[in-house]
Amino acid sequence: MLLSATLVGADPTILSLATAVGLLAALVQFLGLIRWPFAVPHLARIAIDPATSPASREAVEVMFQTLNRYLGVAVGEHLGYLFTGGWTALTGVALIQSATPHPVFGIAGLVLAPLFLLGSLEFVGSFEPRGWKLAGTLVPLAYIGWSVWLLTLGIGLLLTT
């Protein structure tokens, strides 16, 4: 939200879309990750309890896999990567339009965005059981590049404003 407010001269519609898509990216990634401190410890306690029956242990395993596939893969990763890629692309366009930073920042965003979009397909269609290796390789690289991009963009904006 602060980045959109900083980019003077960029199309307000692009900035509004970037803000909305960025918030969606944060929300779905939060929903994907929130299972770890709440659902997973509960399931682990049931699984290691000596009084738990074998049938209950199997149910815990099914529940864990379901939560992991739904919240982790579908919501957190698939939608998270999709919206992060969308935010990165929209931000790249806004950076190019804006007079504040050098256009190379926008171009870098447009180069990084497709990596997230490809990453969102890691467990889609025929790749669902094991994942698409190319997408699984691209996502960590995309996040490294994205982190460097955001850090240098932040420093660049601090120096120019």
C-alpha positions as CSV (number, residue, x, y, z in Angstrom):
1,M,0.0,0.0,0.0
2,L,2.9,2.4,0.8
3,L,4.6,1.6,-2.5
4,S,1.5,2.5,-4.4
5,A,1.3,5.8,-2.6
6,T,5.0,6.5,-3.5
7,L,4.8,6.0,-7.2
8,V,3.9,9.5,-8.5
9,G,2.8,9.5,-12.1
10,A,1.7,5.9,-12.4
11,D,-1.8,5.1,-13.5
12,P,-4.1,5.1,-10.5
13,T,-6.0,2.1,-11.8
14,I,-2.8,0.1,-12.0
15,L,-1.8,1.2,-8.5
16,S,-5.3,0.3,-7.1
17,L,-5.1,-3.2,-8.8
18,A,-1.6,-3.7,-7.5
19,T,-2.6,-2.9,-4.0
20,A,-5.7,-5.2,-4.1
21,V,-3.7,-8.1,-5.6
22,G,-0.9,-7.6,-3.2
23,L,-3.3,-7.7,-0.3
24,L,-4.8,-10.9,-1.7
25,A,-1.3,-12.4,-2.0
26,A,-0.6,-11.7,1.7
27,L,-4.0,-13.0,2.7
28,V,-3.8,-16.4,0.9
29,Q,-0.2,-16.9,2.0
30,F,-1.3,-16.2,5.6
31,L,-4.2,-18.7,5.3
32,G,-1.8,-21.3,3.9
33,L,0.8,-20.8,6.7
34,I,-1.6,-20.5,9.6
35,R,-2.2,-24.2,9.7
36,W,1.3,-24.8,11.1
37,P,0.8,-23.2,14.6
38,F,-2.8,-24.3,15.0
39,A,-3.8,-27.4,13.2
40,V,-0.5,-29.3,12.9
41,P,0.4,-29.3,16.6
42,H,-3.1,-30.5,17.5
43,L,-2.9,-33.4,14.9
44,A,0.7,-34.2,16.2
45,R,-0.5,-34.5,19.8
46,I,-3.2,-36.9,18.7
47,A,-0.8,-38.9,16.6
48,I,1.7,-39.5,19.4
49,D,-0.8,-40.1,22.2
50,P,-0.4,-43.8,23.2
51,A,-4.2,-43.9,23.7
52,T,-4.9,-43.1,20.1
53,S,-6.3,-46.0,18.1
54,P,-4.7,-47.0,14.8
55,A,-7.9,-45.9,13.0
56,S,-7.6,-42.4,14.6
57,R,-3.9,-42.2,13.6
58,E,-5.0,-43.0,10.0
59,A,-7.6,-40.3,10.3
60,V,-5.0,-37.8,11.5
61,E,-2.8,-38.7,8.5
62,V,-5.7,-38.1,6.1
63,M,-6.6,-34.8,7.9
64,F,-3.0,-33.6,7.7
65,Q,-2.6,-34.5,4.0
66,T,-5.9,-32.8,3.3
67,L,-5.0,-29.6,5.2
68,N,-1.6,-29.6,3.6
69,R,-3.0,-30.0,0.0
70,Y,-5.8,-27.5,0.5
71,L,-4.4,-24.8,2.7
72,G,-0.7,-25.3,1.9
73,V,-0.6,-26.2,-1.8
74,A,-3.9,-24.8,-3.2
75,V,-4.4,-21.7,-1.1
76,G,-0.9,-20.8,0.2
77,E,1.2,-21.8,-2.8
78,H,-1.0,-21.9,-5.9
79,L,-3.0,-18.7,-5.1
80,G,-0.1,-17.2,-3.2
81,Y,2.3,-17.5,-6.2
82,L,-0.4,-16.5,-8.6
83,F,-1.2,-13.3,-6.7
84,T,2.4,-12.5,-5.9
85,G,3.2,-12.8,-9.6
86,G,0.3,-10.6,-10.4
87,W,1.3,-8.0,-7.9
88,T,4.9,-8.1,-9.1
89,A,3.7,-7.6,-12.8
90,L,1.4,-4.7,-11.9
91,T,4.0,-3.1,-9.7
92,G,6.5,-3.5,-12.5
93,V,4.2,-1.6,-14.9
94,A,3.6,1.1,-12.3
95,L,7.3,1.5,-11.7
96,I,7.9,2.0,-15.4
97,Q,5.1,4.6,-15.5
98,S,6.3,6.4,-12.4
99,A,8.9,9.2,-12.5
100,T,10.3,8.3,-9.1
101,P,12.5,5.2,-9.6
102,H,14.6,4.2,-12.6
103,P,12.6,2.1,-15.1
104,V,15.0,-0.8,-14.6
105,F,13.1,-1.6,-11.4
106,G,9.9,-2.0,-13.3
107,I,11.6,-4.1,-16.0
108,A,13.0,-6.4,-13.2
109,G,9.5,-6.8,-11.8
110,L,8.2,-7.8,-15.2
111,V,11.0,-10.4,-15.6
112,L,10.3,-11.9,-12.1
113,A,6.5,-12.0,-12.4
114,P,6.3,-14.9,-14.9
115,L,8.4,-17.1,-12.6
116,F,5.8,-16.9,-9.9
117,L,3.0,-17.5,-12.4
118,L,4.8,-20.6,-13.6
119,G,5.4,-21.6,-10.0
120,S,1.7,-21.5,-9.3
121,L,1.3,-24.5,-11.7
122,E,3.6,-26.7,-9.7
123,F,0.8,-29.1,-8.5
124,V,-1.8,-28.5,-11.2
125,G,-3.2,-31.0,-13.6
126,S,-1.0,-34.0,-14.4
127,F,1.7,-32.5,-12.0
128,E,-0.7,-32.8,-9.0
129,P,0.8,-36.1,-7.5
130,R,4.5,-35.2,-7.6
131,G,4.7,-31.6,-8.7
132,W,6.3,-30.0,-11.8
133,K,10.1,-30.0,-11.2
134,L,10.7,-26.9,-13.3
135,A,8.1,-24.9,-11.3
136,G,9.5,-26.3,-8.0
137,T,13.0,-25.0,-9.1
138,L,11.8,-21.6,-10.3
139,V,9.9,-20.6,-7.1
140,P,12.9,-20.4,-4.8
141,L,14.9,-18.6,-7.4
142,A,12.0,-16.2,-8.0
143,Y,11.8,-15.5,-4.3
144,I,15.6,-14.8,-4.1
145,G,15.4,-12.4,-7.1
146,W,12.2,-10.9,-5.7
147,S,13.8,-10.3,-2.3
148,V,16.8,-8.6,-3.9
149,W,14.5,-6.6,-6.1
150,L,12.4,-5.4,-3.2
151,L,15.4,-4.5,-1.1
152,T,17.1,-2.6,-3.9
153,L,13.8,-0.9,-4.8
154,G,13.3,0.2,-1.2
155,I,16.8,1.6,-1.0
156,G,16.4,3.3,-4.4
157,L,13.2,4.9,-3.4
158,L,14.7,6.1,-0.1
159,L,17.6,7.7,-2.0
160,T,15.3,9.4,-4.6
161,T,12.6,10.8,-2.2
